[in-house]
Amino acid sequence: MAGLVRKSFDSPEEVRPFEEGKGRLELVNVGAGPVGRATFEPGWKWSKHIKPIAGTDSCEASHTGYVISGRMKVVMNDGEEAEFGPGDYMICPPGHDAWVLGDAPCVFIDWQGFADYAKR
């Protein structure tokens, strides 16, 4: 059985910048895989700032996470949509676009979908 594990996003093991300086992904690695904290700056949009890195038509990552601050809109390929803000827990399957709403960065912790996110 493993003992206690302490990781800090203040000293991540990997940082992946987004296109045009519109944010970054900070990763810490735990036994079950990486956990990420993403900061999406105002004006960030997946189809503009991650699509060129991912090379897919929409985000194919499955996200399970929590919004710390800011707001984000997610639109699924089938047209379903939702807005998420501080305190919201999100389960989001593959096949979506997303963007920051308003003038504040959206900070999001994800336990599932950031292993290959924005990976060059």
C-alpha positions, 0 to 999 in steps of 0.5 A: 500500500502506498503512503502519503503523496504530496504534489503542488501545482505551484511546482508542477512537473510539466507546463504546457503553454497554449497558443498565443499565450492564452493560458497554460496547463500545469501537470503533477503526476500521481500513481493513477496518471497526471492531474492538471490545473489549466488556466484559460485566459480571457479570449481563449477558445479550444478551436483557436488555441488548442485545435492547432496543437491537437490536430482534431476537429473538436476536443477528443479528451474526456474531462472530469474536473472542478472549476476554481474560478472564472467561467467557461461555455462548452458546446458538444458536437451534437449541439448540447451546451452548458456553462460552468463557473466557480464551484461547478463539477464537470463531466464532459465527454469527448467531442466538444468546443469550449471557450472562456466567458467574460474578462476573468481567467477560468481555472480548472482542475481535471483528474482525467482528460489532461494526459495528452491535452495541448501536448506538442 
